[in-house]
């Protein structure tokens, strides 16, 4: 589902020559449509409400090795492929014109990385639910440590993302004990202030510049 949605947005961008803002708006529109479809399913199958609520909040409660095992092969395969092709991501980060001048097929490689990202996100979401801010927090911290080097950012971001999720899961079990808060809520509590501070830093940087 995640790959199909990503491919549709990519196809739409290619057909319309859309700007980044248009692509974002298209993504929001498609996301709203899919959310409405989810809510319609809930109305038709009210017995699924508890499971879907847990999924929407993001939670590791009830996650078994069998559920993880369904997504694990695709996650590991794409992670290994990402490491092997990290150099093309470094070239893409230089800009389309520079990448093309270096002999990189920008369109094909951009589509490939879209599929990689969608597969990894979809695989994780399939058993953990909707966990927000992982990519934002982990990638930003990794970039602060390593600079703009995609080859190094990929493994470090994955490691930091795992650490961030584990810490949030631990806090969600500890802070509100004996109750357990869904880990997605704890991640929102921690990730939202981080995101706001990041926006403020960027604004101050533009004003100073």
N, CA and C of each residue as an Amber inpcrd file, in Angstrom:
protein
   627
   0.8050000  -1.2060000   0.0000000   0.0000000   0.0000000   0.0000000
   0.8450000   1.2660000   0.0000000   1.9020000   1.2770000   0.8130000
   2.7630000   2.4660000   0.8730000   3.4960000   2.6770000  -0.4480000
   3.9560000   1.5880000  -1.0380000   4.6770000   1.6940000  -2.3160000
   3.7220000   2.1410000  -3.4300000   2.5080000   1.5890000  -3.4470000
   1.5340000   1.9590000  -4.4760000   1.1760000   3.4400000  -4.3790000
   0.9770000   3.9240000  -3.1590000   0.6540000   5.3460000  -2.9670000
   1.8120000   6.2290000  -3.4080000   3.0320000   5.8360000  -3.0540000
   4.2140000   6.6130000  -3.4360000   4.3810000   6.6470000  -4.9470000
   4.1880000   5.5120000  -5.5930000   4.3070000   5.4550000  -7.0520000
   3.2580000   6.3270000  -7.7220000   2.0600000   6.3540000  -7.1520000
   1.0010000   7.1980000  -7.7310000   1.3830000   8.6740000  -7.6330000
   1.8970000   9.0970000  -6.4720000   2.3130000  10.4910000  -6.3020000
   3.4730000  10.8140000  -7.2480000   4.4170000   9.8760000  -7.3890000
   5.5460000  10.0800000  -8.2960000   5.0530000  10.1990000  -9.7350000
   4.1210000   9.3480000 -10.1270000   3.5500000   9.3990000 -11.4760000
   2.8450000  10.7310000 -11.6980000   2.0920000  11.1840000 -10.6980000
   1.3780000  12.4510000 -10.8040000   2.3580000  13.6090000 -10.9830000
   3.4620000  13.5780000 -10.2370000   4.4660000  14.6310000 -10.3450000
   5.1120000  14.6290000 -11.7280000   5.3930000  13.4410000 -12.2550000
   6.0080000  13.3510000 -13.5720000   5.0690000  13.8270000 -14.6790000
   3.7800000  13.5190000 -14.5340000   2.8110000  13.8760000 -15.5650000
   2.5180000  15.3730000 -15.5870000   2.5600000  16.0090000 -14.4160000
   2.1650000  17.4120000 -14.3260000   3.3510000  18.3590000 -14.2420000
   4.5670000  17.8040000 -14.0810000   5.7220000  18.6640000 -13.8810000
   5.5680000  19.5090000 -12.6310000   4.9930000  18.8970000 -11.5980000
   4.5990000  19.6410000 -10.4030000   5.8090000  20.0970000  -9.6010000
   5.6090000  21.1920000  -8.8740000   6.6310000  21.6830000  -7.9550000
   6.5720000  20.8640000  -6.6680000   7.5340000  21.1090000  -5.7840000
   7.5530000  20.3860000  -4.5110000   6.3000000  20.6700000  -3.6990000
   5.8470000  21.9320000  -3.7220000   4.6550000  22.2970000  -2.9680000
   3.4350000  21.5500000  -3.4950000   3.3260000  21.4390000  -4.8210000
   2.2010000  20.7250000  -5.4170000   2.2240000  19.2570000  -5.0210000
   3.4180000  18.6660000  -5.0040000   3.5450000  17.2590000  -4.6090000
   3.1120000  17.0750000  -3.1560000   3.5160000  18.0120000  -2.3040000
   3.1230000  17.9320000  -0.8910000   1.6040000  18.0270000  -0.7580000
   1.0060000  18.9670000  -1.4900000  -0.4490000  19.1200000  -1.4390000
  -1.1520000  17.8750000  -1.9710000  -0.5830000  17.2640000  -3.0330000
  -1.1620000  16.0270000  -3.5570000  -1.0670000  14.9140000  -2.5160000
   0.0590000  14.8620000  -1.8130000   0.2220000  13.8610000  -0.7650000
  -0.7810000  14.0530000   0.3530000  -1.0300000  15.3140000   0.7290000
  -2.0190000  15.5980000   1.7690000  -3.4100000  15.1630000   1.3170000
  -3.7370000  15.4530000   0.0490000  -5.0510000  15.0830000  -0.4780000
  -5.2340000  13.5660000  -0.4870000  -4.2100000  12.8470000  -0.9350000
  -4.2940000  11.3860000  -0.9680000  -4.3520000  10.8230000   0.4470000
  -3.5630000  11.4190000   1.3630000  -3.6010000  10.9790000   2.7500000
  -4.9720000  11.1740000   3.3770000  -5.6080000  12.3040000   3.0530000
  -6.9520000  12.5630000   3.5680000  -7.9510000  11.5520000   3.0340000
  -7.8150000  11.2120000   1.7470000  -8.6960000  10.2180000   1.1470000
  -8.5310000   8.8570000   1.8200000  -7.2850000   8.4560000   2.0590000
  -7.0350000   7.1580000   2.6820000  -7.5100000   7.1390000   4.1380000
  -7.3820000   8.2800000   4.8330000  -7.9070000   8.3690000   6.1970000
  -9.4190000   8.2100000   6.2060000 -10.0840000   8.8370000   5.2300000
 -11.5350000   8.6970000   5.1220000 -11.9160000   7.2440000   4.8400000
 -11.1220000   6.5700000   4.0100000 -11.3940000   5.1610000   3.7300000
 -11.2460000   4.3120000   4.9880000 -10.2270000   4.6190000   5.8020000
 -10.0330000   3.9030000   7.0610000 -11.2250000   4.1090000   7.9980000
 -11.6920000   5.3510000   8.0940000 -12.8300000   5.6450000   8.9600000
 -14.0990000   4.9530000   8.4560000 -14.2450000   4.8400000   7.1370000
 -15.4000000   4.1360000   6.5840000 -15.3520000   2.6540000   6.9540000
 -14.1630000   2.0740000   6.9050000 -14.0180000   0.6630000   7.2980000
 -14.3900000   0.4730000   8.7610000 -13.9900000   1.4350000   9.6020000
 -14.3320000   1.3540000  11.0300000 -15.8340000   1.4000000  11.2490000
 -16.5170000   2.2400000  10.4770000 -17.9700000   2.3220000  10.6110000
 -18.6390000   1.0220000  10.1830000 -18.0760000   0.3780000   9.1600000
 -18.6560000  -0.8710000   8.6620000 -18.2550000  -2.0690000   9.5130000
 -17.1050000  -1.9680000  10.2060000 -16.6180000  -3.0690000  11.0420000
 -16.2350000  -2.5220000  12.4170000 -17.2080000  -2.1880000  13.2340000
 -16.9170000  -1.5820000  14.5430000 -16.1140000  -2.4840000  15.4700000
 -16.1210000  -3.7970000  15.2230000 -15.3520000  -4.7090000  16.0780000
 -13.8450000  -4.5240000  15.8980000 -13.4420000  -3.8200000  14.8460000
 -12.0160000  -3.5870000  14.5950000 -11.5250000  -2.2750000  15.2090000
 -12.4130000  -1.5590000  15.8840000 -12.0760000  -0.2140000  16.3740000
 -10.8730000  -0.2250000  17.3030000 -10.8340000  -1.1630000  18.2620000
  -9.7460000  -1.1970000  19.2360000  -8.4030000  -1.4320000  18.5580000
  -8.3590000  -2.3820000  17.6190000  -7.1080000  -2.6910000  16.9230000
  -6.6460000  -1.5130000  16.0810000  -7.5870000  -0.8560000  15.4060000
  -7.2230000   0.2690000  14.5410000  -6.7890000   1.4710000  15.3800000
  -7.4410000   1.6770000  16.5200000  -7.0400000   2.7770000  17.4060000
  -5.6140000   2.5820000  17.8860000  -5.2720000   1.3540000  18.2620000
  -3.9040000   1.0400000  18.6800000  -2.9200000   1.2920000  17.5430000
  -3.3260000   0.9460000  16.3200000  -2.4760000   1.1670000  15.1480000
  -2.2750000   2.6530000  14.8910000  -3.3480000   3.4480000  14.9950000
  -3.2670000   4.8800000  14.7130000  -2.4020000   5.6080000  15.7370000
  -2.4260000   5.1350000  16.9930000  -1.6310000   5.7750000  18.0290000
  -0.1770000   5.3170000  18.0110000   0.0800000   4.1340000  17.4590000
   1.4230000   3.5670000  17.4560000   1.6960000   2.8580000  18.7590000
   1.8730000   1.5560000  18.6980000   2.0690000   0.8030000  19.9310000
   2.7760000  -0.5140000  19.6220000   3.6000000  -0.9660000  20.5920000
   4.2420000  -2.2750000  20.4740000   3.5160000  -3.3330000  21.2850000
   2.4000000  -2.9520000  21.9170000   1.6230000  -3.9180000  22.6810000
   1.0400000  -4.9650000  21.7360000   1.2820000  -6.2080000  22.0260000
   0.7580000  -7.2840000  21.1950000   1.5940000  -7.6040000  19.9730000
   2.7190000  -6.9050000  19.7860000   3.5820000  -7.2000000  18.6410000
   4.3370000  -8.5000000  18.8950000   4.2290000  -9.4400000  17.9800000
   4.8860000 -10.7420000  18.1110000   5.9510000 -10.8960000  17.0360000
   6.8150000 -11.8820000  17.2260000   7.8510000 -12.1530000  16.2280000
   7.2340000 -12.5460000  14.8910000   6.0750000 -13.1820000  14.9430000
   5.4050000 -13.5720000  13.6930000   4.9890000 -12.3420000  12.8930000
   4.4800000 -11.3310000  13.5790000   4.0730000 -10.1010000  12.8820000
   5.2810000  -9.3570000  12.3400000   6.3500000  -9.3110000  13.1350000
   7.5720000  -8.6520000  12.6700000   8.1730000  -9.4210000  11.5030000
   8.0950000 -10.7460000  11.5730000   8.7010000 -11.5930000  10.5400000
   8.1120000 -11.3960000   9.1620000   6.8530000 -10.9420000   9.0960000
   6.2280000 -10.7090000   7.7860000   6.9250000  -9.5700000   7.0610000
   7.2690000  -8.5200000   7.7980000   7.8830000  -7.3360000   7.1870000
   9.4010000  -7.3960000   7.1700000   9.9910000  -8.2370000   8.0210000
  11.4430000  -8.2290000   8.1940000  12.2310000  -8.4940000   6.9090000
  11.8620000  -9.4820000   6.0830000  12.6590000  -9.7310000   4.8680000
  12.7530000  -8.5150000   3.9500000  11.6240000  -7.8350000   3.7230000
  11.6570000  -6.6670000   2.8340000  12.4520000  -5.5320000   3.4570000
  12.3460000  -5.3640000   4.7770000  13.1010000  -4.2970000   5.4520000
  14.5990000  -4.5500000   5.3290000  15.0290000  -5.7760000   5.6240000
  16.4570000  -6.0990000   5.5500000  16.9780000  -5.9880000   4.1240000
  16.1830000  -6.4540000   3.1620000  16.6020000  -6.4080000   1.7520000
  16.7970000  -4.9600000   1.2930000  15.8400000  -4.0900000   1.6350000
  15.9310000  -2.6940000   1.2060000  17.0510000  -1.9730000   1.9560000
  17.2550000  -2.2980000   3.2340000  18.3550000  -1.6890000   3.9730000
  19.7000000  -2.0250000   3.3330000  19.8920000  -3.2910000   2.9720000
  21.1510000  -3.6940000   2.3300000  21.3140000  -3.0270000   0.9710000
  20.2240000  -2.9620000   0.2000000  20.2880000  -2.3040000  -1.1100000
  20.5860000  -0.8180000  -0.9540000  20.0400000  -0.1960000   0.0880000
  20.2850000   1.2270000   0.3280000  21.7500000   1.4900000   0.6230000
  22.3500000   0.6060000   1.4240000  23.7660000   0.7720000   1.7430000
  24.6320000   0.6420000   0.4920000  24.2690000  -0.3170000  -0.3690000
  25.0560000  -0.5490000  -1.5780000  24.9190000   0.6000000  -2.5790000
  23.7460000   1.2430000  -2.5770000  23.4880000   2.3090000  -3.5600000
  23.5600000   3.7030000  -2.9370000  24.1560000   3.7870000  -1.7510000
  24.2060000   5.0750000  -1.0470000  24.9460000   6.1350000  -1.8570000
  25.8830000   5.7090000  -2.6890000  26.6540000   6.6860000  -3.4720000
  25.7570000   7.4450000  -4.4320000  24.7550000   6.7490000  -5.0070000
  23.8440000   7.4450000  -5.9220000  23.0240000   8.4890000  -5.1770000
  22.7060000   8.2300000  -3.9110000  21.9830000   9.2150000  -3.1170000
  22.8540000  10.4440000  -2.8580000  24.1540000  10.2060000  -2.6640000
  25.0780000  11.3250000  -2.5000000  25.1160000  12.1860000  -3.7500000
  25.1010000  11.5490000  -4.9130000  25.1230000  12.2890000  -6.1780000
  23.8110000  13.0490000  -6.3720000  22.6850000  12.4150000  -6.0290000
  21.3910000  13.0790000  -6.1520000  21.3100000  14.3360000  -5.2870000
  21.9570000  14.2930000  -4.1300000  21.9030000  15.4310000  -3.2170000
  22.6240000  16.6550000  -3.7740000  23.4080000  16.4680000  -4.8300000
  24.1170000  17.5850000  -5.4440000  23.2280000  18.4150000  -6.3600000
  22.0360000  17.9080000  -6.6600000  21.1320000  18.6060000  -7.5690000
  21.0020000  17.8510000  -8.8810000  19.8720000  18.0380000  -9.5600000
  19.5840000  17.2800000 -10.7780000  20.6170000  17.5160000 -11.8740000
  20.9520000  18.7690000 -12.1330000  21.8630000  19.0780000 -13.2290000
  23.2450000  18.4890000 -12.9820000  23.7430000  18.6320000 -11.7540000
  25.0640000  18.0800000 -11.4300000  25.0500000  16.5630000 -11.5120000
  23.9780000  15.9470000 -11.0020000  23.8730000  14.4860000 -11.0300000
  23.8420000  13.9740000 -12.4700000  23.0890000  14.6590000 -13.3350000
  23.0390000  14.2440000 -14.7360000  24.3840000  14.4110000 -15.4130000
  25.1000000  15.4840000 -15.0820000  26.4170000  15.7000000 -15.6830000
  27.4220000  14.6340000 -15.2540000  27.1630000  14.0110000 -14.1040000
  28.0330000  12.9300000 -13.6250000  27.5990000  11.5680000 -14.1370000
  26.5820000  11.5510000 -14.9940000  26.1610000  10.3040000 -15.6400000
  25.0820000   9.5340000 -14.9050000  24.4320000  10.1460000 -13.9130000
  23.4050000   9.4490000 -13.1450000  22.0460000   9.6530000 -13.7960000
  21.2940000   8.5670000 -13.9210000  19.9250000   8.6610000 -14.4150000
  19.0470000   9.1350000 -13.2540000  18.8120000  10.4410000 -13.2100000
  18.1550000  11.0540000 -12.0580000  16.7510000  10.5070000 -11.8450000
  15.9760000  10.3940000 -12.9230000  14.5930000   9.9520000 -12.8040000
  14.5000000   8.5480000 -12.2170000  15.3070000   7.6270000 -12.7450000
  15.2430000   6.2350000 -12.2910000  15.7250000   6.0980000 -10.8500000
  16.7960000   6.7860000 -10.5160000  17.3270000   6.6660000  -9.1550000
  16.4230000   7.3500000  -8.1310000  15.8020000   8.4580000  -8.5200000
  14.8770000   9.1060000  -7.5950000  13.6740000   8.1890000  -7.3320000
  13.1620000   7.5500000  -8.3800000  12.0560000   6.6090000  -8.2090000
  12.4760000   5.4470000  -7.3100000  13.6900000   4.9560000  -7.5120000
  14.1950000   3.8510000  -6.6990000  14.2340000   4.2210000  -5.2240000
  14.7140000   5.4320000  -4.9320000  14.8010000   5.8520000  -3.5320000
  13.4290000   6.1300000  -2.9370000  12.4960000   6.5800000  -3.7590000
  11.1110000   6.7050000  -3.3010000  10.5640000   5.3410000  -2.8750000
  10.8090000   4.3350000  -3.7060000  10.3360000   2.9830000  -3.4020000
  11.0200000   2.4390000  -2.1550000  12.3140000   2.6830000  -2.0340000
  13.0480000   2.2470000  -0.8330000  12.4170000   2.8570000   0.4240000
  12.2000000   4.1750000   0.3970000  11.6460000   4.8580000   1.5690000
  10.2460000   4.3500000   1.9070000   9.4290000   4.1570000   0.8710000
   8.0620000   3.6800000   1.0960000   8.0510000   2.2600000   1.6560000
   8.9560000   1.4160000   1.1640000   9.0210000   0.0330000   1.6460000
   9.4390000  -0.0190000   3.1090000  10.4530000   0.7560000   3.4710000
  10.9190000   0.7720000   4.8610000   9.8520000   1.3390000   5.7910000
   9.2330000   2.4530000   5.3830000   8.1910000   3.0550000   6.2230000
   6.9910000   2.1230000   6.3490000   6.5660000   1.5520000   5.2220000
   5.4200000   0.6440000   5.2540000   5.6960000  -0.6030000   6.0670000
   6.9220000  -1.1220000   5.9580000   7.2780000  -2.3160000   6.7320000
   7.2370000  -2.0580000   8.2230000   7.7780000  -0.9120000   8.6470000
   7.7830000  -0.5790000  10.0760000   6.3760000  -0.3060000  10.5840000
   5.6000000   0.4290000   9.8070000   4.2400000   0.7830000  10.2150000
   3.3540000  -0.4600000  10.3100000   3.6310000  -1.4770000   9.4990000
   2.7650000  -2.6510000   9.4460000   2.6440000  -3.3710000  10.7840000
   3.6680000  -3.2870000  11.6240000   3.5680000  -3.9520000  12.9310000
   3.6440000  -2.9820000  14.1040000   4.1800000  -1.7670000  13.8820000
   4.3390000  -0.8160000  14.9820000   3.2560000   0.2530000  14.9930000
   2.5300000   0.4240000  13.9050000   1.5470000   1.4910000  13.8350000
   2.1800000   2.8000000  13.3940000   1.4310000   3.8760000  13.5310000
   1.8810000   5.1810000  13.0440000   2.7610000   5.8590000  14.0920000
   4.0510000   5.7830000  13.9030000   5.0240000   6.3940000  14.8110000
   5.6240000   7.6150000  14.1230000   5.2900000   8.7840000  14.6100000
   5.7570000  10.0100000  13.9810000   7.0680000  10.5190000  14.5410000
   7.7090000  11.4030000  13.7830000   8.9020000  12.1480000  14.1930000
  10.1830000  11.3130000  14.2100000  10.1250000  10.0170000  13.9180000
  11.3420000   9.1990000  13.9600000  12.3480000   9.6920000  12.9250000
  11.8970000   9.8070000  11.6820000  12.7950000  10.2370000  10.6180000
  13.3040000  11.6470000  10.8320000  12.4530000  12.5270000  11.3190000
  12.8510000  13.9200000  11.5430000  13.9380000  14.0110000  12.6070000
  13.6910000  13.4070000  13.7710000  14.6300000  13.5020000  14.8840000
  15.9330000  12.7830000  14.5680000  15.8430000  11.5270000  14.1360000
  17.0420000  10.7190000  13.9030000  17.9140000  11.2980000  12.8010000
  17.2880000  11.7050000  11.6940000  18.0550000  12.2290000  10.5670000
  18.7160000  13.5560000  10.9080000  18.0000000  14.4140000  11.6210000
  18.5780000  15.7130000  11.9780000  19.7730000  15.5420000  12.9130000
  19.6360000  14.6690000  13.9200000  20.7500000  14.4410000  14.8460000
  21.9320000  13.8120000  14.1050000  21.6460000  12.8600000  13.2090000
  22.7250000  12.2350000  12.4380000  23.4330000  13.2450000  11.5580000
  22.6710000  14.1720000  10.9750000  23.2790000  15.2050000  10.1250000
  24.1410000  16.1550000  10.9460000  23.7290000  16.4220000  12.1790000
  24.5320000  17.2680000  13.0550000  25.8560000  16.5870000  13.4030000
  25.8290000  15.2540000  13.4920000  27.0340000  14.5010000  13.8570000
  27.9620000  14.2790000  12.6710000  27.3820000  14.0130000  11.4870000
  28.1800000  13.5780000  10.3420000  28.2580000  14.5900000   9.2080000
  27.3650000  15.5820000   9.2090000  27.3170000  16.4680000   8.0700000
  26.4670000  15.8600000   6.9650000  26.5710000  16.3870000   5.7680000
  25.7400000  15.9560000   4.6470000  26.4540000  14.8660000   3.8450000
  26.4950000  13.6720000   4.4200000  27.0930000  12.5270000   3.7300000
  26.1150000  11.3610000   3.7800000  25.2800000  11.2100000   2.7260000
  24.2530000  10.1700000   2.7410000  24.7730000   8.7720000   3.0370000
  25.9670000   8.4440000   2.5640000  26.5030000   7.1030000   2.8010000
  26.6450000   6.8210000   4.2890000  27.0290000   7.8130000   5.0560000
  27.1390000   7.6380000   6.4960000  25.8430000   7.8980000   7.2240000
  24.9940000   8.7810000   6.6560000  23.7400000   9.1240000   7.3080000
  22.7770000   7.9480000   7.3790000  22.7770000   7.0920000   6.3790000
  21.8140000   5.9890000   6.3390000  21.9400000   5.0590000   7.5470000
  23.1030000   4.4440000   7.7810000  23.1980000   3.5350000   8.9360000
  23.0670000   4.2420000  10.2740000  23.6360000   5.4540000  10.3800000
  23.5700000   6.1820000  11.6490000  22.1320000   6.6120000  11.9460000
  21.4090000   7.0580000  10.9370000  20.0110000   7.4430000  11.1270000
  19.1700000   6.2470000  11.5590000  19.4270000   5.0920000  10.9310000
  18.6920000   3.8820000  11.3070000  18.9690000   3.5190000  12.7650000
  20.2290000   3.6050000  13.1680000  20.6030000   3.2840000  14.5480000
  19.9740000   4.2720000  15.5320000  20.0840000   5.5670000  15.2380000
  19.5210000   6.5800000  16.1200000  17.9950000   6.4870000  16.1750000
  17.3760000   6.1570000  15.0390000  15.9240000   5.9840000  15.0300000
  15.4920000   4.8450000  15.9320000  16.2410000   3.7300000  15.8710000
  15.9390000   2.6060000  16.7490000  16.1030000   2.9690000  18.2150000
  17.1470000   3.7200000  18.5230000  17.3850000   4.1490000  19.9070000
  16.2640000   5.0780000  20.3740000  15.8680000   6.0150000  19.5130000
  14.8050000   6.9630000  19.8720000  13.4920000   6.2350000  20.1610000
  13.1350000   5.2900000  19.3170000  11.8910000   4.5390000  19.5150000
  11.9650000   3.7130000  20.7960000  13.1170000   3.0780000  21.0440000
  13.2750000   2.2550000  22.2430000  13.1650000   3.0950000  23.5140000
  13.8030000   4.2700000  23.5190000  13.7330000   5.1600000  24.6810000
  12.2970000   5.6230000  24.9100000  11.5940000   5.9900000  23.8320000
  10.2030000   6.4270000  23.9640000   9.3180000   5.3000000  24.4790000
   9.5570000   4.0800000  24.0170000   8.7850000   2.9340000  24.4970000
   9.0470000   2.7070000  25.9830000  10.3020000   2.8240000  26.4030000
  10.6650000   2.6590000  27.8140000   9.9980000   3.7310000  28.6750000
  10.0180000   4.9830000  28.2000000   9.3990000   6.0680000  28.9520000
   7.8800000   5.8980000  29.0340000   7.2630000   5.4370000  27.9380000
   5.8120000   5.2670000  27.9360000   5.3660000   4.1970000  28.9300000
   6.2510000   3.2380000  29.2150000   5.9320000   2.2050000  30.2040000
   6.2560000   2.6560000  31.6230000   7.2520000   3.5280000  31.7690000
   7.7530000   3.8900000  33.0900000   7.0520000   5.1150000  33.6800000
   6.9160000   6.1810000  32.8880000   6.4380000   7.4660000  33.4090000
   5.0190000   7.3610000  33.9530000   4.1670000   6.6090000  33.2770000
   2.7620000   6.5330000  33.6830000   2.4100000   5.2010000  34.3460000
   3.4260000   4.4790000  34.8190000   3.1850000   3.1940000  35.4780000
   2.2170000   3.3910000  36.6570000   1.2960000   2.4270000  36.8690000
   1.2000000   1.1040000  36.2400000   0.4990000   1.1010000  34.8830000
   0.1470000   2.2840000  34.3540000  -0.4820000   2.3500000  33.0380000
   0.6040000   2.4440000  31.9600000   0.2660000   1.9410000  30.7990000
   1.2110000   2.0040000  29.6700000   0.6410000   2.9030000  28.5870000
   1.3580000   3.9540000  28.2840000   0.9420000   4.8930000  27.2510000
   1.4030000   4.3780000  25.8830000   0.5700000   4.4670000  24.8500000
   1.0400000   4.0860000  23.5130000   2.2980000   4.8590000  23.1460000
   3.2800000   4.1660000  22.6050000   4.5760000   4.7930000  22.3400000
   4.4530000   5.9510000  21.3570000   3.4600000   5.9070000  20.4750000
   3.2750000   6.9930000  19.5220000   2.9510000   8.3140000  20.1950000
   2.2050000   8.2530000  21.3200000   1.8770000   9.4730000  22.0510000
   3.1320000  10.0590000  22.6950000   3.9530000   9.1870000  23.2920000
   5.1980000   9.6580000  23.9040000   6.1170000  10.2750000  22.8540000
   6.1730000   9.6800000  21.6740000   7.0110000  10.2210000  20.6070000
   6.5030000  11.5800000  20.1520000   5.1790000  11.7650000  20.1670000
   4.6150000  13.0690000  19.8120000   4.9610000  14.1110000  20.8740000
   4.9110000  13.7010000  22.1570000   5.2770000  14.6140000  23.2420000
   6.7150000  15.0990000  23.0980000   7.6160000  14.1990000  22.7050000
   9.0300000  14.5560000  22.5880000   9.3630000  15.1620000  21.2180000
   8.7170000  14.6470000  20.1760000   9.0430000  15.0840000  18.8230000
   8.5020000  16.4560000  18.4650000   7.3260000  16.8090000  18.9810000
   6.7270000  18.1090000  18.6440000   7.5880000  19.2770000  19.1040000
   8.0450000  19.3170000  20.3690000   8.9420000  20.4140000  20.7750000
  10.2300000  20.4490000  19.9620000  10.7410000  19.2550000  19.6050000
  11.9610000  19.1990000  18.7860000  11.7110000  19.8360000  17.4270000
  10.5680000  19.5250000  16.8280000  10.2250000  20.0670000  15.5140000
  10.0540000  21.5840000  15.5850000   9.3880000  22.0720000  16.6410000
   9.1860000  23.5110000  16.8000000  10.5250000  24.2230000  16.9740000
  11.4000000  23.6540000  17.8100000  12.7180000  24.2670000  18.0130000
  13.5230000  24.2740000  16.7190000  13.3560000  23.2380000  15.9000000
  14.0510000  23.1760000  14.6150000  13.5680000  24.2840000  13.6910000
  12.2600000  24.5230000  13.6680000  11.7100000  25.6000000  12.8480000
  12.2160000  26.9650000  13.3190000  12.2800000  27.1500000  14.6340000
  12.7580000  28.4260000  15.1760000  14.2270000  28.6520000  14.8510000
  15.0310000  27.5620000  14.9010000  16.4420000  27.6870000  14.5530000
  16.6040000  28.0880000  13.0900000  15.8150000  27.5040000  12.2120000
  15.8990000  27.8410000  10.7970000  15.4900000  29.2890000  10.5570000
  14.4610000  29.7410000  11.2780000  14.0230000  31.1140000  11.1030000
  15.1070000  32.0890000  11.5900000  15.7210000  31.7840000  12.7380000
  16.8030000  32.6420000  13.2290000  17.9850000  32.6480000  12.2730000
  18.2400000  31.4660000  11.6510000  19.3340000  31.3890000  10.6950000
  19.0590000  32.2650000   9.4820000  17.8140000  32.3000000   9.0060000
  17.4800000  33.1570000   7.8560000  17.5840000  34.6250000   8.2220000
  17.1480000  34.9540000   9.4610000  17.2200000  36.3610000   9.8740000
  18.6620000  36.8090000  10.0330000  19.5080000  35.9440000  10.5910000
  20.9330000  36.2870000  10.7520000  21.6380000  36.3580000   9.4240000
  21.1700000  35.4960000   8.4740000  21.7950000  35.5170000   7.1720000
  21.4480000  36.7670000   6.4030000
